[in-house]
Amino acid sequence: MAKLSRELKAKGINIIDLSLGEPDFKTPEHICNAAVKAMNEGFTKYPPVVGFADLLEAVTIKLKRDNNLDYAPNQVIVSTGAKQSLYNAVMCVVNPGDEVIIPTPFWVTYATQVQLAGGDVKYIRCGIENDFKLKPEQLEAAITPKTRLFMFSSPCNPTGSVYTKEELEALAAVFLQHPQVMIISDEIYEYINYAGHHTSMAQIDGMKDRVLLINGMSKAYAMTGWRLGYMAGPREVIQACERLQGQVTSGANSITEKAAVTALLSDLGPTHKMVDAFKQRREYVIGALKKMPGVKVSNPDGAFYAFPDISSFFGKSYGEHKIESDVDMSMYLLHEAHVSTVCGSAFGDGDCIRLSFATSMTNLMEAMERMAAALAKLTPAFAVTT
């Protein structure tokens, strides 16, 4: 989709890109200034594999301040993005033949990382009727003696669903009956939360020592290009990740690490302003989607995505476009409406597509108008059923 979008843009076609999973805001000035200061002070050499000591300390302060979680600095490691933190965790925990439970929809990288480690992925479908969230009885039914790991995100990419404390407690009650299962809790969208305070699985009684908490700088601080993520968890796993990372990338970017100290310990005012803007965009986009006949959409409580169910259009067509799948729908919207989306099957749900509202309100208003017009051509009055 990205390649096709670029090709169409090169031909002079005005494509509105709703596929990007990154904030459209600039990194706050005080963080950029911290990076310049770090360079001027000579922090341009290799950092330790696990990260600078002051950054590890800053992460522990953040986790205590915002999540009421007590970690020692030696229970933290920083990496070149949350994706590497996830990869490190999977590679150090999963052995060939181990089962890893992933509720769908899920961020696309999870399953691939498990496969790279030689593990077997067991998907659990979580439909729009349950706000794309896993039920305890589903989890219990999926766990076997071979289950080693459970991976999920809250707030979720691609759905924006957020697990409440009560929902996490219900899942934890199941995990407590199966002590061999570890949990990767991907919390990269922690601050982009419209429902209230974030709850981590690590905060639930009895779970902290089994949780690998993943977070990073990309989303909350608009630092996608700076590439810094971190993991907090049991000391033995952190040590294993250090050994692995030392043979892959070594330490993360030294300048980014120093800027991240400032980001983690400074006022979150810029982040809150960004989230306020996302919330306004969310309300507009969800409202617009709900007005489109045939589209079913939940109200995301976090992140900056809508994940509408467009399966009612399967079997319809307009012109040369036949809609038989989510891929067909994304291609149709790209060519007919000139709006770029991501097919839901990439995230494990072929009934949906993902739209990012991390772009300007002007773009979003135009995109929703184009989509509505394109989808209207597929309604029964116009469609040729295949």
N, C-alpha and C positions, 0 to 999 in steps of 0.2 A: 504494500500500500504506500509506503514511504517513497519507494522508487517510482511508482506510477504517478504519485502526486508531484514529484520533482519533474518528471517528464512532461506532465500536463502544464505545470507552471512555466517550463521552458518554452512551451508553445504559446505562451501569453494568456493562458486560461487562468482565471481568478479562482484558485482553490482555497477554501477555508479549511484549515487543518485542525480537526478536533481529535487527532490521534496522539498528540504529544502528552507524555506523562511527566511534565515538569512545570513548576510555577513560571508564569510569564513576567515575574517581578525581578528586579535587579537585586543582587546581594546587598544587604544594608551597608551603608557607608562605613559605620564603625568597624565592621568585620573586615572590609577591604583595607581600611587604615591599619588594622592590626597586622595584616599580611605584609604591607609595605614596611611597617616598623620591624617586623621579624627579619625581612630581607636586609634592611639597613643595619640590623644588629648582628648579622652574620649567621642566621639560622638557615643556611643553605647547604648543610652537609647531611650525610645519612643520619636519620633518626634511629632509635632502637626499633627492633622488629615489632615489639608490642605497642610502641608509641612513646612519646615524651612523658616523663613522670608527671609534669604539671597537667597534661591533657588527661591522663588516666585519673588523676585526682579530680579534675573538673567533671569528668563523667560520673564519678561516684557522688560528687556534690549534687549534680543534676538529678541523679536517681533518687537520692534521699529527699531533696527539696520537692520534686514534682511527683514522685511515685512512692515515697516513704519506704524505700528499699535500701537496705544496708549492704553494700559491697565494699570489699577492700580493693585497692588499686591492682593487686595481683590477680583479681578476678575479672579484669577488663583487658581487652585487646582491641586496638584500632586497625582498620584495614582500608584499602583503596575503594571505599564505597560499601554500602550495606550488602550489595550483591556478593562481594568477596567474603564478607562476614558470614553470609548464609552458606556459601560454598565451603568455607573452612569448617563450619559446624557439621555440615552433611558429610564431608569427606572424613572427618575425625570420629564420627559417631556411627555411621552406617557401614556395615560389612556386606560383602556379596551375599545375596539371598535374604537379607533382612527386609521386612515389610515396612513401608512408610505410608501412613495414612494422610491423605490430602483431601480436605473438603473442597468441592468445586462450587462456584468458580474460584480460581486461584491465580496467583501471579505466575506467568508462564515459566519462569526459570526454575521453580521448585522441582517439578517433575524431571526436567533435564538433569539437574544436579544429582538427584537420586539415582538416575540411570547411569550417570558418569561414575558414581560410587559403587555400582553393581547391585543396587537395591531394587526391590520390586515395589512399584507404586500401586496403592489401593485407593481408588477415588471413591468419595461419597458425595452423591449429588445433593446439593442444597438449593432448592428451587426458589423462585421469586415469591411463591406462596408463603414461604417461611422467612422472608426477607434475606434469603441466601445465607442463612445461618444454620449451623449444625445442631441437631437435637441429641441429647444424651443417649437415647435409645439407639440412634443410628451409630454413634460412636461405640457403644457397647457391642453391638452386633458385628462391627468391623474388626475389633481387636482379636488377634490370635496369639499363640505362644511365640510366633515369629515376628510380631510387631515390635519394632525398635524405636520408631520415631513418629511424631505427629507434627505437621507443619501447617501454620495458618497465619493470617494477618488480621489485625484489628486496630484501627479502621482498615477495611479491606480494599485492595486493588484486585479486581476491577469494579466491585459492586458498591463500595462506600459503606457497607454494613459495619456496624460497631457492636461488639458484644458488651452487654451490661455486666456488672459485677455478679448479679444473680445468675446470669447465663453461664459465666465462666465458672462459678461455684458448682453448678450442675454438671458441667463437663469434668471439673476436677474430681468430683465424687466418683466418677467412672475411672479416671486415671489412678486414683488412690487404690483401686482394686487390682491394678496392673502395674506393679512397680518397675517392670522392665522397660516401660515406655518413657522416653524423654520427649520434651516439647520444645519446638522452635516457635517462639512468639515474635513475629515480625511486626514491629511497632513504628515503622518509619513514618507513618502518617499520624502519629500520636497527637500533635498539636492541631492538625486540621480536623477538628471535631466540632460538630454543630449541636451535639446532644447533651453536652455537659462534660464532666470530668472523665478523663481517660482512666481505665482500669487495666492493669497488666495481669496476665496469668500468674506472674511471679509473686503478685501480692496475695494470692489466694492461699489460705492456710494449707501447709503441707506440700506446696508445689515449688517453692523457690529453688530448692536444690536439684530439681529436675528440669528447670526451664533454662533455655538459652535465649536470652533477650537480645534481639537485634534492633538497632536503631541507627541513625545517622544524621548528617547535616543537610542532605539534599532538599527535602521537602519543606521543613519548618523554617529554614533560613535562606531558601532560594539559592542553594549552593550546589546545584547539580553538577556543574563542571569542576568543582573543587575536589570531588572524589574522596569522601571520607565517611566511613561507617564504623560502628563499634559493636562489640558483643560483650555482654556480662553474663557470667555463669559459673558453674563449679570450677574450682581451681584446676582439676586434672584435665578438663576439656580445654580450658584456656591454654594450658601448657602444651597440649597436643596441637592446638591451632597455631601456637607460636612456632613450633617445630616445622609444621607444614608451610606456613607463610614465609618462614625464613628461607625455604628452598624455592619459592615461587616468585614473590615480589619483594621480599624483605619488608622494610618499614614503609609507611604511607608517605605522602608528600610533606616534607618538613615545614614548609611555609603554611600549607593548609592546616597542619596540626596546631600551629601557634595561633592562627586565626580562629580555629575552632574553640580554643580555650576562651577567647573573648566572647564568641557567640554563645557558648554554654553558660557563661557566668554573667552575661550582661542582661539588661532589660529586654523583655520579650515584646515590647511595644510594636516594633515593625512586623513581627510575626502575627500579632493580634490584628493589625490593620489589614494584612494580607488575607487572613482568614475571614475577616468581615466582608472583604470584596468577594471571596469565593462563595460565601453564604448568600450574598445577593445574586450572584450568577446562578447558583444552584436553584434558588427559588424561581428564577426566570425560566431556566432550562427545563426543570421538572414540570413547571406549570405549562410550558409550551408543548412538551411531549404528551402530557395528559390530554391535551385538546386534540391530538392527532388520532383520528379513528383507526383502530386496529393496533395501536401501540399500548403496551402494558408496561408500567414503570413503577418501581418502588422509590421511596424517598430516602436518598443516602444520608446517613448521619455523620459521615466523615469522608476524607479524601476529596478529590475534585473530579469525580467521574459520575456519569449516569450510565446505567446498564439496562436499557430497555429491551423487553421481549418483543421481537418482531416476527414471531413464528406464524402469526395469523396471515401474513402475506405470502407464505410458502404456497406454491402452486399457482401463483398469479404472474402476469407478465404485462409488459408495456413495450411496444415496438419490438426490438430485437432482444430486449432484456427479459429473461425468465428467472423468477425468484424461486429457487428450490432449496436455498440454504442461507445461512448467515453470511457466507462468503459472497454469494450472489447479491445479497442486499448491500453489503459494503461496496461492491463494485458498481452496483446500480447507483447508489448515492454519490459515488465519486464521479461517474460519467454523466449522470442526469442532473444531479443537484450541485455538482462540483464541491462536495463536502467530503472530507476524508475522515473515516472512522476506522475502528479495528473490529474484526469479526470476533464474536464471542467464543467460537470454538477454540481459538488460541488460548483461552482461559478455562476451557473445559465445559462450556455451555453453548451449544450451537443454536439455541433459540434466541440468542441475544447479540447485540453489538455494543461496543463501548464508545462513549463520547466523553471527551475531556472538556471541562469548562474552565480550564486554565488558559484562557485567552480573553480578549477584551469583550465587553458587553456589546460593542458594535458588531464584532465578528459573530458573536453568539446570536444576536437578533437576526442577522442576515442568514446565518446557517439554519436557524429554526424555520424561517420563512421558506427557504429553498427546500428543506426536507419535507415540510408540510405539503408543498406543491408537488414534489416528486412522488410522495406516498399516495397522494390523492389520485394520481393516475393509475394506481394499482388497486383501487377500491372496486367492488363488483360492477359499478356503473361503467367502468372503463376497461376492466381487466378481461383478458382472454384466459380462461382457466385451462391449465395444461393437464 
